[in-house]
Amino acid sequence: MGTRGGSGEVVSVGGRQVVVSNPGKVLFPAPGYTKLDLARYYVAVAEGALRGAGGRPTMLVRYPDGVGGKFFYQKRAPASRPPWIELVSLRFPSGRSADEVVPREAAALVWLANLACLELHPHPVRAEDLEHPDELRVDLDPVPGVTWPDLRAVARVVRAALGDFGLAGWPKTSGSRGVHVNVRIEPRWSFEQVRRAALALARDVERRAPRIATSKWWKEERHGVFIDYNQNAKDRTVASAYSVRPTPDARVSAPVSWEELDHCDPADFTLRTMPGRFAEIGDRHAGIDASPGSLEPLLELSAQQERDGLGDAPWPPHYRKQEGEPTRVAPSRRRVAKYPLIEIGRARRKEDALAGLERWKARHPEATAHLEPADVLVDVMRGRSSTWTRVRVNLRHVPPELRPVQEPLDPDENTWASS
C-alpha cells in the first residue's frame, strides 16, 4: 500500500497517490503509533469512516506534536491541498464563513491523516444541503464518578425512547468516557428544529430515568449522565464513527450493536484492534442510511413540554441569545446562589489545571474529605482555534463552616501565565 518517496511515504489508495510526510513521526508515544500508522488505519476502515463522515463538511482537529502536545481546531481548509480535495462554504452562527473539507474517498482520509488529524469532526449535514441536518446526535456524557454500567443503562433508555417515537438509534462508544447514539432523519428540518427535538428527547429520557439521567445544561446541576442536546446546535460537531481519539492508548469511536453495548469495554477498541474487527465483521452501522426517520413525533412532544411550562433551555455561551431562551446565568452566579462554587484555577494545559486542584486539596483537607467526584467541575473552554481548562469546586456537600472562600489566583501557581 505504501512506497518510499523522496519526501515521505507514498500511500496508494483508490487510484490516487498520497504522500505522507515524516511518516515515522510518533503521534501516540506510549504504544509508539506513527503518522503512517494513522494513515494505514484510515485506509483499513475507510468504508465505515466515510459512512460516518463522508460527504459532510468536516472541521479539522490537528495534533502536529502528537497527543501529548498542543492541538488546534481548523475550520478553513489548508490553502495547500490536492486539487481533488472537495470543499464547501459553510456559514456559522457568528456570521463568519469558511471553506471546509468534504471527504468522499479513502485518499482524502489519508490526506487528513498526513495533517495529523486524528479525529473526523463532521457537521450533521450533507454538502448538498447545508441547512437541513440528516442526523440527530444523542451525546451521553457521564459526570465524574458515573460507572460504565450506569452509562449503558441510560443508553438503553435512549433506545426505548427513540423506538417509542419511531426512530432508530445507532450506538457507538465515544472513544473517551461517553456513548453516542446517531439517528438518521429526513433532511427537512432546520437546525433549530433538530436541536429542539433533541432537547425534548433529553427531557423525556430524564423523566424515564431521573436517578441516572439529566438534561440540565449547567454543570453544577447535573448528576449521572448528561444528555447533551446542544450538540445539535448549528456549528457543533462530534467525533464520528471510527475516529481515533487523543487518548494514550489511541482509542477509537467504535460502532457497536445494542447487544454489544451491554458487555463491551471501550478500551478494547483502538487503532491497533479496529482494523481486524472491521475485516472480520464489517461495519456495525452499515444499515444506518436505509430508513431515515421523521422528527414530527419529537416535535409534538416538544410542543407539549412547552405547554406544560418547559420552554427552551440554555444554548452554548458563544451563541447569541435566542428567543424564548431562559436566563443564561449559571445557578451559582445568580443573586441568590443555589450552588456554592469557587474557582480553583485555569491553565492552557489540562494537567496544569489539575495540578493546581491537587495543591488546593492539600491546603484544604477537611473540605476535600466531603467532596464527591461530581463536585469537581473540569471545563475545557474552547476559543476559536485552541482550548484552555478551568477547574471549579462545588462545595454543596461541605459543611458551611468548613467551606474555603474564593482565593485570588497565586501568580506563582497560576499556570495560565507561565504555560
Buried (B, 14 or more C-beta within 10 A) or exposed (E): EBEEBEEBBBBBBEEBEBBBEEBEBBBBEEBEBBBBBBBBBBBBBBBBBBBBBBBBBBBBBBBBEBBBEEBBBBBBBEEEBEEEBBBBEBEEBEEEEBBBBBBBBBBBBBBBBBBBBBBBBBBBBBBEEBEBBBBBBBBBBBBEEBEBEBBBBBBBBBBEBBEEBEBBBBBBBBBBBBBBBBBBBEBEBEBBBBBBBBBBBBBBBBEBBEEBBBBBBBBBBBBBBBBBBBBBBBBBBBBBBBBBBBBEBBBBBBBBEBEBBEEBEBEEBBBBBBBEBBEEEEBBBBEBEEEBBBBEBBBEBBEEBBEEEBEBBBBBEEBEEBEEBEEBEBBBEEEEEBBBBBBBBBBBBBEBBBBBBEEBBEEBEEBBEBBEEBBBBBBEEEEEEEBBBBBBBBBBEBEEEEBBEEBEBEEEBBBBEEE
